């Protein structure tokens, strides 16, 4: 998948929100790419734009989305239905609102398997195989249960296997572990990584937690106020963060070793999307700000080997 210069605005009663501003993004075949940033920076809007699920108030201002060399942002709903849920699947943050409350787990899982296999009838044994693969206890009974009868971790497992059962080429996971406890979160991440490798699926993994991204991604992009400000291999960003925002994010993570000190915070607040600052979008909070930053916007450009950063320091 390749995204070129994607810009999306939201029309509201208070004015125009510039939610995405010239986003460029690539996911290679078989690659797990993390997209990280604080709440409200545009991560979920980016995911929904790929799926063709933007709300009515959203307006595409420019840019192109290519999937397997086809431009999909110009396709109508009829053609998108052939891609969405089949070639591109999505796991949402809250599985209880994503699953149908009046259908059993078995009915919903078999429907997903049917889409992936193009079979008219799917046997219960096929659904049971998927449940066993993800370690669901008592799979026979689980097939007959409704979403509200399962724990958050079990529901998220169901959502993951439903997304993969359609045999997609690209899986988008929008903060799939946020509502889970730490132990369940670790189990879900391990499970997801194994299933993705087995099924040879490319993944866009969205999170606000760099620690989670570190456990699953090969490469990571950092988003701030609708723009990608840094992109690199996962461990390089921890060893040597380049953009001031990335540095500030990492410095605010609690450390297990050493003397306990007061955590540093990022001064100021996220810019108002109704009235974004001129120049670099981070200059109002940046400790390295220069005069140039206040009037000119830095481009996301290559720095060192296969790293990109939008900052005048480089």
PAZAPA-4460 file (N, C-alpha, C; in steps of 0.05 Angstrom, whole numbers, plus 32768, in hexadecimal, padded with zeros to 4 digits):
% residues 314
    n_x    n_y    n_z   ca_x   ca_y   ca_z    c_x    c_y    c_z   seq   type   mol
   8011   7FE8   8000   8000   8000   8000   8012   8019   8000     1      X     A
   8009   802D   7FF0   8018   8046   7FF0   8004   805D   7FF0     2      X     A
   800A   8070   8002   7FF9   8088   8005   800A   80A0   7FFD     3      X     A
   7FFF   80B1   7FEB   800E   80C8   7FE1   8000   80E2   7FE8     4      X     A
   800D   80F2   7FF8   8004   810E   7FFE   7FE6   810F   8006     5      X     A
   7FDE   80FE   8018   7FC2   80FD   8020   7FBA   8113   8033     6      X     A
   7FA5   8123   802C   7F9B   8138   803D   7F7D   8136   8040     7      X     A
   7F74   8136   8059   7F57   8133   805F   7F4F   8149   8072     8      X     A
   7F39   8156   806C   7F2D   816A   807D   7F12   8160   8088     9      X     A
   7F0A   8169   809F   7EF0   8164   80AA   7EE1   817E   80AC    10      X     A
   7EC9   817F   80A1   7EB8   8197   80A3   7EA7   8196   80BC    11      X     A
   7EAA   81A9   80CE   7E9B   81A9   80E7   7E8C   81C4   80EA    12      X     A
   7E7C   81C6   80FF   7E6D   81DF   8105   7E80   81F5   810C    13      X     A
   7E98   81EE   8116   7EAB   8203   811E   7EBF   820B   8109    14      X     A
   7EBF   81FC   80F2   7ED2   8202   80DD   7EDE   81E8   80D1    15      X     A
   7EF3   81EB   80C2   7F00   81D4   80B4   7F17   81CA   80C5    16      X     A
   7F16   81B0   80CB   7F2C   81A3   80D9   7F3F   8196   80C5    17      X     A
   7F58   819E   80C6   7F6C   8192   80B5   7F78   8179   80C3    18      X     A
   7F6B   8162   80BE   7F71   8149   80CD   7F8A   813B   80C2    19      X     A
   7F8D   8139   80A8   7FA5   812E   809C   7FB1   8142   8088    20      X     A
   7FCB   8146   8089   7FD8   815B   8078   7FEF   814F   8069    21      X     A
   7FEB   8146   8051   8000   813D   803F   800F   8124   804A    22      X     A
   8000   8110   8051   800C   80F7   805C   8016   80E5   8045    23      X     A
   8030   80DD   8047   803B   80C9   8035   8043   80B1   8045    24      X     A
   803B   8099   803B   803E   8081   804B   8040   8068   8039    25      X     A
   8052   8056   8040   8055   803D   8030   8055   8025   8043    26      X     A
   8047   8010   803B   8048   7FF6   8049   8050   7FE1   8034    27      X     A
   8067   7FD5   8038   8070   7FC0   8026   8064   7FA5   802C    28      X     A
   8065   7F93   8018   805A   7F79   801C   8067   7F6A   8033    29      X     A
   8056   7F5F   8045   8060   7F4F   805B   806C   7F60   8072    30      X     A
   8068   7F7A   8072   8074   7F8C   8086   805F   7F95   809A    31      X     A
   8068   7F97   80B3   8058   7FA2   80C8   8062   7FBE   80CE    32      X     A
   8051   7FD2   80C9   8058   7FEE   80CD   8047   7FFA   80E3    33      X     A
   8054   8006   80F6   8046   8014   810C   8041   8031   8106    34      X     A
   802A   803B   810E   8024   8057   810B   801D   8061   8128    35      X     A
   802E   8073   8132   802B   807B   814E   8027   8099   8150    36      X     A
   8018   80A1   8164   8013   80BD   8169   7FFD   80C0   817E    37      X     A
   7FFB   80D8   818A   7FE8   80DC   81A0   7FCC   80DD   8195    38      X     A
   7FB8   80DB   81A7   7F9C   80DB   819F   7F95   80F4   8190    39      X     A
   7F86   80F1   817A   7F7D   8108   816B   7F90   8112   8155    40      X     A
   7FA6   8103   8151   7FBA   810C   813D   7FB3   8103   8121    41      X     A
   7F9E   80F2   811D   7F96   80EB   8102   7F9B   80CE   80FB    42      X     A
   7FA3   80BD   810E   7FAA   80A1   8108   7F92   8091   80FE    43      X     A
   7F7C   8093   810D   7F64   8084   8105   7F57   808E   80EC    44      X     A
   7F58   80A9   80E7   7F4E   80B4   80CE   7F5E   80A9   80B6    45      X     A
   7F79   80A7   80BA   7F8A   809B   80A6   7F81   807F   809F    46      X     A
   7F7C   806F   80B4   7F74   8053   80B0   7F59   8051   80A2    47      X     A
   7F46   8062   80AA   7F2B   8062   809E   7F2B   806B   8081    48      X     A
   7F3E   807D   807A   7F40   8086   805F   7F4A   8070   804C    49      X     A
   7F5B   805E   8056   7F64   8047   8047   7F4D   8034   8042    50      X     A
   7F3C   8030   8057   7F26   801E   8055   7F0E   802A   8046    51      X     A
   7F0F   8044   8040   7EF8   8050   8033   7EE0   8053   8046    52      X     A
   7EE6   8058   805F   7ED1   805A   8074   7ED0   8075   8082    53      X     A
   7ED8   808A   8074   7ED8   80A4   8080   7EBB   80AE   8084    54      X     A
   7EB6   80BD   809A   7E9B   80C8   809E   7E94   80DD   8089    55      X     A
   7E7A   80E3   8087   7E71   80F6   8072   7E7E   8112   8074    56      X     A
   7E85   811B   808C   7E91   8136   808F   7EAE   8137   8087    57      X     A
   7EBA   8120   8080   7ED6   811F   8078   7ED7   8125   805A    58      X     A
   7EEC   8135   8052   7EEF   813C   8036   7F0C   8137   802E    59      X     A
   7F10   8128   8018   7F2A   8123   800D   7F34   813C   7FFE    60      X     A
   7F49   8149   8009   7F52   8162   7FFD   7F68   815C   7FE8    61      X     A
   7F74   8145   7FE9   7F89   813E   7FD6   7F97   8125   7FDE    62      X     A
   7FA5   811A   7FCA   7FB5   8101   7FD0   7FA9   80E9   7FC3    63      X     A
   7FB8   80D3   7FC4   7FB0   80BA   7FB8   7FB7   80A3   7FCA    64      X     A
   7FA7   808E   7FC9   7FAC   8075   7FD8   7FAD   805E   7FC5    65      X     A
   7FC5   8052   7FC4   7FC8   803B   7FB2   7FC9   8021   7FC2    66      X     A
   7FBB   800D   7FB8   7FBC   7FF2   7FC5   7FC1   7FDE   7FAE    67      X     A
   7FD7   7FD0   7FB1   7FDF   7FBC   7F9C   7FDE   7FCA   7F80    68      X     A
   7FEA   7FE2   7F7F   7FEE   7FF2   7F66   7FD4   7FFD   7F5B    69      X     A
   7FBD   7FFB   7F69   7FA4   8007   7F60   7F9D   801E   7F72    70      X     A
   7F94   8034   7F66   7F8B   804B   7F76   7F6F   8046   7F81    71      X     A
   7F6D   8042   7F9B   7F53   803A   7FA6   7F42   8051   7FB1    72      X     A
   7F4E   8069   7FB4   7F3F   807F   7FBF   7F2B   808A   7FAA    73      X     A
   7F2D   8082   7F91   7F1B   808B   7F7C   7F05   8076   7F76    74      X     A
   7F06   805F   7F83   7EF3   804A   7F7E   7ED8   8050   7F8C    75      X     A
   7EC2   8048   7F80   7EA8   804C   7F8D   7EA3   8036   7FA1    76      X     A
   7E8D   8038   7FB0   7E87   8026   7FC6   7E85   8009   7FBD    77      X     A
   7E7A   8005   7FA6   7E77   7FEA   7F9B   7E91   7FDB   7F98    78      X     A
   7EA6   7FEA   7F8E   7EC0   7FDE   7F8A   7ECF   7FDC   7FA5    79      X     A
   7ECB   7FEF   7FB6   7ED8   7FEE   7FD0   7ECF   7FD6   7FE1    80      X     A
   7EB6   7FCE   7FDD   7EAB   7FB7   7FEC   7EBA   7F9D   7FE4    81      X     A
   7EC5   7F9D   7FCC   7ED4   7F85   7FC4   7EF0   7F85   7FD0    82      X     A
   7EF9   7F9C   7FDA   7F14   7F9E   7FE6   7F12   7F9E   8005    83      X     A
   7EFF   7FAE   800F   7EFC   7FB1   802C   7EF2   7F97   8039    84      X     A
   7F01   7F8D   804D   7EF9   7F74   805A   7F02   7F5C   804C    85      X     A
   7F0C   7F5F   8033   7F17   7F48   8024   7F35   7F4B   8021    86      X     A
   7F3D   7F60   8011   7F5A   7F65   800D   7F66   7F76   8023    87      X     A
   7F55   7F88   802E   7F5E   7F98   8045   7F4B   7F94   805C    88      X     A
   7F55   7F8A   8072   7F44   7F86   808A   7F4D   7F99   80A0    89      X     A
   7F3A   7F9D   80B3   7F40   7FB0   80C9   7F37   7FA5   80E4    90      X     A
   7F48   7FA8   80F8   7F42   7FA1   8114   7F3F   7FBC   8123    91      X     A
   7F27   7FC0   812E   7F22   7FDA   813B   7F29   7FD9   8159    92      X     A
   7F2A   7FF0   8165   7F33   7FF3   8181   7F21   7FE5   8195    93      X     A
   7F07   7FE8   8191   7EF4   7FDC   81A4   7EE3   7FC6   8197    94      X     A
   7EEA   7FAD   819C   7EDD   7F97   818E   7EBF   7F94   8195    95      X     A
   7EB7   7F9D   81AD   7E9B   7F99   81B5   7E88   7FA9   81A2    96      X     A
   7E91   7FC1   8199   7E81   7FD1   8187   7E85   7FC9   816A    97      X     A
   7E99   7FB8   8164   7E9E   7FAF   8149   7E90   7F95   8142    98      X     A
   7E8B   7F84   8157   7E7D   7F6B   8153   7E5F   7F6F   8154    99      X     A
   7E50   7F5F   8146   7E33   7F61   8146   7E28   7F55   815F   100      X     A
   7E1A   7F65   8170   7E11   7F5A   818A   7DFB   7F45   8189   101      X     A
   7DED   7F43   8172   7DD7   7F30   8170   7DDE   7F16   8161   102      X     A
   7DF7   7F14   8158   7E00   7EFB   814B   7E15   7EED   815C   103      X     A
   7E15   7ED3   815C   7E29   7EC4   816B   7E44   7EC7   815F   104      X     A
   7E59   7EC1   816F   7E74   7EC2   8165   7E77   7EAF   814D   105      X     A
   7E6B   7E98   814E   7E6D   7E85   8139   7E62   7E8F   811E   106      X     A
   7E4B   7E9C   8120   7E3E   7EA7   8108   7E50   7EBD   80FB   107      X     A
   7E5B   7ECE   810B   7E6C   7EE4   8101   7E87   7ED9   80F6   108      X     A
   7E93   7EC6   8104   7EAC   7EBB   80FB   7EA9   7EAC   80E1   109      X     A
   7E94   7E9C   80DF   7E8F   7E8C   80C6   7E89   7E9E   80AE   110      X     A
   7E7D   7EB6   80B4   7E78   7EC9   809E   7E93   7ED4   8093   111      X     A
   7EA6   7ED9   80A5   7EC0   7EE3   809D   7ECF   7ECE   808E   112      X     A
   7ECE   7EB5   8097   7EDB   7E9F   8089   7ECF   7E9B   806D   113      X     A
   7EB5   7E9F   806B   7EA7   7E9B   8051   7EB0   7EB1   803D   114      X     A
   7EB4   7EC9   8047   7EBE   7EDF   8035   7EDA   7ED9   802B   115      X     A
   7EEB   7ECE   803D   7F07   7EC8   8036   7F0A   7EB1   8023   116      X     A
   7EF7   7E9E   8025   7EFA   7E85   8015   7EE8   7E84   7FFD   117      X     A
   7ED5   7E97   7FFB   7EC1   7E98   7FE6   7EB0   7E7E   7FE5   118      X     A
   7EAD   7E72   7FFD   7E9B   7E5A   7FFF   7E7F   7E63   8005   119      X     A
   7E6C   7E53   7FFB   7E50   7E59   8002   7E4A   7E50   801F   120      X     A
   7E56   7E39   8026   7E52   7E2F   8041   7E6C   7E2A   804F   121      X     A
   7E6E   7E31   8068   7E86   7E2D   8078   7E7F   7E1B   808F   122      X     A
   7E8E   7E06   8093   7E89   7DF3   80A8   7E93   7DFE   80C3   123      X     A
   7E86   7DF5   80D8   7E8D   7DFE   80F3   7EAA   7DF7   80FA   124      X     A
   7EB4   7DE1   80EF   7ECF   7DD8   80F5   7EE4   7DED   80ED   125      X     A
   7EDF   7DFC   80D7   7EF1   7E11   80CE   7EF3   7E28   80E2   126      X     A
   7EDC   7E2F   80ED   7EDB   7E44   8102   7EE9   7E3A   811B   127      X     A
   7EE5   7E21   8122   7EF2   7E16   813A   7F11   7E16   8138   128      X     A
   7F1B   7E11   811F   7F38   7E11   811A   7F43   7E2D   8121   129      X     A
   7F36   7E42   8118   7F3F   7E5D   811D   7F3F   7E63   813B   130      X     A
   7F2A   7E5B   8149   7F29   7E61   8166   7F3F   7E52   8175   131      X     A
   7F45   7E3A   816C   7F5B   7E2B   8179   7F76   7E37   8174   132      X     A
   7F79   7E43   815C   7F93   7E4F   8155   7F99   7E67   8167   133      X     A
   7F85   7E75   8171   7F8A   7E8C   8181   7F86   7E86   819F   134      X     A
   7F83   7E6D   81A6   7F83   7E65   81C2   7F69   7E6C   81D1   135      X     A
   7F53   7E6C   81C3   7F39   7E71   81D0   7F31   7E58   81DF   136      X     A
   7F2C   7E59   81F9   7F24   7E42   8209   7F07   7E3A   8202   137      X     A
   7F03   7E1F   8201   7EE8   7E14   81FC   7EDC   7E20   81E2   138      X     A
   7EE9   7E1C   81CB   7EE1   7E28   81B2   7EC4   7E21   81AA   139      X     A
   7EBC   7E08   81B0   7EA0   7DFF   81A9   7E8C   7E12   81B6   140      X     A
   7E90   7E17   81CF   7E7D   7E28   81DE   7E7F   7E45   81D5   141      X     A
   7E98   7E4E   81CE   7E9C   7E6A   81C6   7E8D   7E70   81AC   142      X     A
   7E8B   7E5D   819A   7E7D   7E61   8181   7E5F   7E68   8186   143      X     A
   7E54   7E5E   819B   7E38   7E62   81A1   7E33   7E7B   81B2   144      X     A
   7E49   7E88   81BB   7E46   7E9F   81CD   7E43   7EB9   81BD   145      X     A
   7E39   7ECE   81CB   7E36   7EE9   81BF   7E4D   7EFB   81C9   146      X     A
   7E53   7F10   81BA   7E6A   7F21   81C0   7E6B   7F2A   81DE   147      X     A
   7E54   7F32   81E9   7E54   7F3D   8204   7E5B   7F27   8219   148      X     A
   7E5B   7F0E   8211   7E61   7EF8   8224   7E7F   7EF2   8225   149      X     A
   7E8F   7F00   8215   7EAC   7EFB   8214   7EBB   7F12   8221   150      X     A
   7ED4   7F0C   822A   7EE5   7F21   8235   7EF0   7F33   821E   151      X     A
   7EFC   7F49   8226   7F07   7F5B   8212   7F1D   7F4E   8201   152      X     A
   7F2E   7F3F   820F   7F44   7F31   8201   7F3A   7F1C   81ED   153      X     A
   7F25   7F0D   81F5   7F19   7EF9   81E3   7F0B   7F06   81CB   154      X     A
   7EFD   7F1C   81D1   7EF0   7F2A   81BA   7F05   7F34   81A6   155      X     A
   7F1B   7F3F   81B0   7F30   7F49   819E   7F3C   7F32   818E   156      X     A
   7F40   7F1B   819A   7F4A   7F03   818B   7F36   7EFC   8175   157      X     A
   7F1C   7EFD   817B   7F08   7EF7   8167   7F0A   7F0B   8150   158      X     A
   7F0D   7F25   8156   7F0F   7F39   8141   7F28   7F35   8130   159      X     A
   7F3E   7F2D   813C   7F57   7F29   812D   7F53   7F11   8119   160      X     A
   7F48   7EFB   8123   7F45   7EE4   8111   7F30   7EE9   80FC   161      X     A
   7F1B   7EF9   8102   7F07   7F00   80EE   7F14   7F11   80D8   162      X     A
   7F26   7F23   80E0   7F34   7F34   80CC   7F47   7F23   80BB   163      X     A
   7F54   7F0F   80C7   7F67   7EFF   80B8   7F5A   7EE8   80A8   164      X     A
   7F42   7EE0   80B1   7F34   7ECA   80A4   7F2C   7ED1   8088   165      X     A
   7F2A   7EEB   8082   7F22   7EF3   8066   7F3A   7EF2   8054   166      X     A
   7F52   7EEB   805F   7F6B   7EE8   804F   7F72   7F03   8041   167      X     A
   7F75   7F18   8051   7F7C   7F32   8045   7F9A   7F34   803E   168      X     A
   7FA0   7F48   802E   7FBC   7F4E   8028   7FC7   7F63   803C   169      X     A
   7FB4   7F74   8046   7FBB   7F89   8059   7FA8   7F88   8071   170      X     A
   7FB3   7F89   8089   7FA4   7F8A   80A1   7FA9   7FA5   80AF   171      X     A
   7F94   7FB4   80B5   7F97   7FCD   80C5   7F8D   7FC8   80E1   172      X     A
   7F9E   7FCC   80F4   7F97   7FC8   8110   7F97   7FE3   811E   173      X     A
   7F80   7FEE   8125   7F7E   8008   8131   7F7C   8006   8150   174      X     A
   7F93   8009   815D   7F96   8007   817A   7F87   7FEE   8185   175      X     A
   7F8D   7FD6   817C   7F7E   7FBF   8184   7F83   7FB5   81A0   176      X     A
   7F97   7FC0   81AE   7F9D   7FB7   81C9   7F99   7FCC   81DF   177      X     A
   7F8F   7FE4   81D7   7F8C   7FFA   81E9   7F7B   7FF4   8202   178      X     A
   7F64   7FE6   81FE   7F52   7FE1   8214   7F58   7FC8   8224   179      X     A
   7F6F   7FBC   821F   7F76   7FA2   822C   7F8A   7FA6   8242   180      X     A
   7F8B   7F94   8255   7F9F   7F95   826A   7FBA   7F8C   825E   181      X     A
   7FD0   7F92   826C   7FEB   7F8E   8262   7FF0   7F71   825A   182      X     A
   7FE7   7F5E   826A   7FEC   7F41   8264   7FDE   7F39   824B   183      X     A
   7FC4   7F40   8249   7FB4   7F39   8232   7FBF   7F47   8219   184      X     A
   7FC8   7F60   821C   7FD4   7F6F   8206   7FEC   7F61   81FB   185      X     A
   7FFD   7F57   820C   8015   7F48   8203   800E   7F2F   81F4   186      X     A
   7FF9   7F21   81FE   7FF0   7F08   81F0   7FE4   7F0E   81D4   187      X     A
   7FD5   7F24   81D3   7FC9   7F2C   81B9   7FDE   7F34   81A5   188      X     A
   7FF2   7F43   81AE   8008   7F4B   819C   8018   7F33   8191   189      X     A
   801E   7F20   81A3   802C   7F08   819B   801C   7EF8   8187   190      X     A
   8002   7EF5   818D   7FF0   7EE6   817C   7FEE   7EF3   8161   191      X     A
   7FEB   7F0D   8160   7FE8   7F1C   8148   8001   7F1A   8136   192      X     A
   8018   7F1C   8142   8031   7F1A   8133   8034   7EFE   8126   193      X     A
   802D   7EEA   8135   802F   7ECE   812B   801B   7EC9   8114   194      X     A
   8002   7ED2   8118   7FEE   7ECE   8103   7FF4   7EDD   80EA   195      X     A
   7FFF   7EF5   80ED   8007   7F06   80D6   801D   7EF9   80C5   196      X     A
   8031   7EEE   80D4   8047   7EE0   80C6   803D   7EC7   80B8   197      X     A
   802B   7EB8   80C5   8021   7E9F   80B9   8011   7EA5   80A0   198      X     A
   8002   7EBB   80A0   7FF0   7EC1   808A   7FFC   7ED5   8076   199      X     A
   8015   7EDD   807B   8024   7EEF   8069   8014   7F09   8062   200      X     A
   800D   7F17   8077   7FFC   7F2F   8075   800D   7F48   807B   201      X     A
   8009   7F5D   806C   8015   7F77   8073   8003   7F84   8088   202      X     A
   800F   7F94   809A   7FFF   7F9F   80B1   8006   7FBC   80B5   203      X     A
   7FF0   7FCC   80B9   7FF2   7FE7   80C3   7FE8   7FE6   80E0   204      X     A
   7FFA   7FE9   80F3   7FF3   7FE7   8110   7FF4   8003   811C   205      X     A
   7FDC   800C   8125   7FD9   8027   812F   7FD8   8027   814E   206      X     A
   7FE7   8039   815A   7FE8   803A   8177   7FF2   8055   8181   207      X     A
   7FEC   805C   819A   7FF7   8074   81A6   800E   806C   81B8   208      X     A
   8014   8052   81BA   8027   8046   81CD   803F   803C   81BE   209      X     A
   8056   8049   81C1   806F   8041   81B3   8078   8026   81BD   210      X     A
   8072   801F   81D6   807A   8005   81E1   806C   7FEE   81D3   211      X     A
   8053   7FF2   81CD   8043   7FDE   81BE   804E   7FDB   81A2   212      X     A
   8053   7FF2   8195   805E   7FF2   8179   8078   7FE3   8178   213      X     A
   8089   7FE7   818D   80A4   7FDA   818D   80A2   7FBC   818E   214      X     A
   808C   7FB1   8198   8089   7F94   819B   8080   7F87   8181   215      X     A
   8074   7F96   816E   8068   7F89   8157   8072   7F94   813C   216      X     A
   807B   7FAD   813A   8080   7FBA   8120   809D   7FB6   8117   217      X     A
   80A0   7FB6   80FC   80BB   7FB6   80EF   80C5   7FD3   80EB   218      X     A
   80B1   7FE4   80E5   80B7   8000   80DF   80A2   8011   80EC   219      X     A
   80A8   802A   80F2   8095   803B   8100   8094   8057   80F4   220      X     A
   807C   8063   80F3   8079   807F   80EA   806C   808E   8101   221      X     A
   8076   80A6   8107   806B   80B6   811D   805A   80CD   8111   222      X     A
   8041   80CF   811B   802F   80E3   8110   8029   80F8   8125   223      X     A
   8029   8111   811D   8022   8127   812F   8010   813B   8120   224      X     A
   7FF9   8140   812A   7FE6   8154   811F   7FE2   8150   8101   225      X     A
   7FDE   8137   80F9   7FD7   8131   80DD   7FEE   812F   80CA   226      X     A
   8007   812F   80D4   801E   812C   80C3   8031   8117   80CD   227      X     A
   803F   8108   80BB   8054   80F6   80C3   806D   8107   80C7   228      X     A
   8078   8105   80E0   8090   8116   80E6   80AA   8105   80E7   229      X     A
   80A7   80EB   80E9   80BF   80DA   80E9   80B7   80BD   80E1   230      X     A
   80CA   80B0   80D4   80C6   8094   80CC   80E0   8086   80CC   231      X     A
   80E1   806E   80D8   80FA   805E   80D9   80F4   8042   80E1   232      X     A
   810A   8031   80E1   8107   8016   80EB   8102   8018   8109   233      X     A
   80F4   8004   8114   80EA   8006   812F   8100   800B   8144   234      X     A
   8116   7FFD   8143   8129   8000   8159   813A   8019   8156   235      X     A
   813D   8023   813D   814C   803C   8139   813E   8054   8147   236      X     A
   8124   8053   8147   8115   806A   8153   8118   806B   8171   237      X     A
   811D   8053   817D   8122   8053   819A   813F   805A   81A1   238      X     A
   8151   8050   8190   816E   8055   8194   8176   8072   818E   239      X     A
   8169   807D   8179   8171   8098   8171   8159   80A7   8164   240      X     A
   8146   80B0   8175   8130   80BF   816A   8139   80DA   815E   241      X     A
   812E   80E2   8147   8137   80FA   8139   8125   8112   813E   242      X     A
   810C   810F   8139   80F9   8126   813C   80F5   812D   8159   243      X     A
   80F5   8147   815F   80F0   8150   817B   80D7   8144   8188   244      X     A
   80C2   8140   8178   80A9   8134   8183   80AE   8117   818C   245      X     A
   80BC   8108   817B   80C3   80EC   8182   80D4   80EB   819B   246      X     A
   80E7   80FD   819D   80F9   80FE   81B4   80E8   8104   81CD   247      X     A
   80D6   8117   81CB   80C5   811E   81E2   80B2   8106   81EA   248      X     A
   80A8   80F8   81D6   8097   80E1   81DB   80A6   80CC   81EB   249      X     A
   80BE   80C6   81E1   80CE   80B0   81EE   80D7   80B8   820A   250      X     A
   80DD   80D2   820E   80E7   80DA   8228   80D1   80DA   823D   251      X     A
   80B8   80DA   8234   80A1   80DA   8247   8098   80BD   824F   252      X     A
   80A6   80A9   8244   809F   808D   824B   80AD   8086   8266   253      X     A
   809E   807B   8279   80AB   8073   8293   80C0   805E   828E   254      X     A
   80D7   8060   829D   80EC   804C   829B   80ED   803A   82B3   255      X     A
   80F3   8020   82AE   80F2   800C   82C4   810B   800E   82D5   256      X     A
   8122   8014   82C8   813B   8014   82D8   8144   8031   82DF   257      X     A
   8157   8032   82F1   8162   804C   82F8   8151   805B   830D   258      X     A
   815A   8072   8314   814D   8082   8329   8132   808D   831E   259      X     A
   811D   808B   832F   8103   8095   8326   8103   80B3   8328   260      X     A
   80FC   80C0   8312   80FB   80DD   8310   80E0   80E6   8305   261      X     A
   80DB   80FF   8308   80C2   810A   82FC   80C3   8108   82DE   262      X     A
   80AE   80FD   82D2   80AE   80FA   82B5   80AC   8115   82A7   263      X     A
   80BC   8119   8293   80BA   8132   8283   80A0   8133   8273   264      X     A
   8095   814A   826F   807C   814D   825F   8082   815F   8247   265      X     A
   8071   815C   8233   8074   816D   821B   8064   8187   8221   266      X     A
   8072   819D   821F   8065   81B7   8226   804F   81BE   8211   267      X     A
   803C   81CF   821A   8027   81D7   8207   8013   81C1   8202   268      X     A
   8004   81C4   81EC   7FF0   81B1   81E5   7FEF   81AC   81C7   269      X     A
   7FE1   8197   81BF   7FDF   8191   81A2   7FD2   81A8   8194   270      X     A
   7FDC   81B0   817C   7FD0   81C7   816E   7FB3   81C2   8166   271      X     A
   7FA4   81D8   8166   7F88   81D6   815D   7F87   81D1   813F   272      X     A
   7F79   81BC   8137   7F78   81B5   811B   7F68   81C9   810A   273      X     A
   7F58   81DA   8118   7F4A   81F0   810A   7F5C   8206   8102   274      X     A
   7F73   8208   8111   7F85   821F   810C   7FA2   8215   8111   275      X     A
   7FAD   8206   80FF   7FC8   81FB   8102   7FDD   8212   8100   276      X     A
   7FF2   8210   8110   8007   8225   810F   8016   8225   80F4   277      X     A
   8020   823C   80ED   8031   823E   80D5   804C   8230   80DA   278      X     A
   8059   8228   80C4   8073   821B   80C7   8070   81FF   80D1   279      X     A
   8083   81F6   80E1   8083   81DB   80EC   806C   81D9   8100   280      X     A
   805D   81C3   80FE   8045   81C0   8110   804D   81BB   812D   281      X     A
   8067   81B4   8132   8070   81AF   814D   807F   81C6   8159   282      X     A
   8082   81DC   814B   8095   81F1   8154   808B   81FE   816E   283      X     A
   8071   81FF   8174   8067   820C   818C   806E   81FC   81A6   284      X     A
   8076   81E3   81A2   807C   81D2   81B9   8099   81C8   81BA   285      X     A
   80A8   81CF   81A5   80C3   81C4   81A1   80D8   81D3   81B0   286      X     A
   80EA   81C5   81BD   8100   81D1   81CC   8117   81DA   81BA   287      X     A
   8117   81D0   81A1   812C   81D7   818E   8124   81EB   8179   288      X     A
   810D   81F9   817D   8101   820A   8169   8115   8220   8160   289      X     A
   8115   8224   8145   8125   8239   8138   8112   824C   8129   290      X     A
   811C   8263   8121   810B   8276   8113   80FF   826A   80FA   291      X     A
   810F   825A   80EC   8106   824D   80D3   80ED   823C   80D8   292      X     A
   80EB   822F   80EF   80D6   821C   80F6   80BB   822A   80F7   293      X     A
   80BB   8245   80FD   80A2   8253   8101   8095   825D   80E8   294      X     A
   80A4   825C   80D2   8099   8266   80B8   8099   8252   80A2   295      X     A
   80AA   823D   80A4   80AC   822A   808E   80A7   820D   8099   296      X     A
   8098   81FE   8089   8091   81E3   8091   80A6   81CF   8087   297      X     A
   80B3   81BF   8098   80C7   81AC   808F   80BB   8194   8080   298      X     A
   80C8   818B   806C   80BF   8174   805D   80C9   815A   806A   299      X     A
   80B9   8145   8066   80C2   812A   8070   80D7   8120   805B   300      X     A
   80F0   8120   8063   8105   8118   8050   8117   8104   805C   301      X     A
   8126   80F6   804B   8138   80E1   8054   8150   80EC   8063   302      X     A
   8157   80DE   8078   816E   80E5   8088   817B   80CB   8091   303      X     A
   8194   80C8   808B   81A2   80AE   808F   8195   8098   807F   304      X     A
   819A   807F   8086   8190   8068   8076   8173   8061   807D   305      X     A
   8162   8064   8069   8145   805D   806B   8137   8069   8083   306      X     A
   813F   8081   808A   8131   8090   80A0   8127   80AA   8094   307      X     A
   8110   80B3   809E   8104   80CC   8094   80FD   80DD   80AD   308      X     A
   8100   80F7   80AA   80FA   810A   80BF   80F2   8125   80B4   309      X     A
   80DE   8132   80C0   80D5   814C   80B8   80DE   8160   80CC   310      X     A
   80F7   8169   80CA   8103   817C   80DD   811B   818B   80D1   311      X     A
   811D   81A4   80D8   8133   81B5   80CD   814E   81AF   80DB   312      X     A
   814E   819F   80F0   8167   8198   80FD   8178   8185   80ED   313      X     A
   816C   8178   80D8   817A   8164   80C8   817B   816B   80AB   314      X     A
***
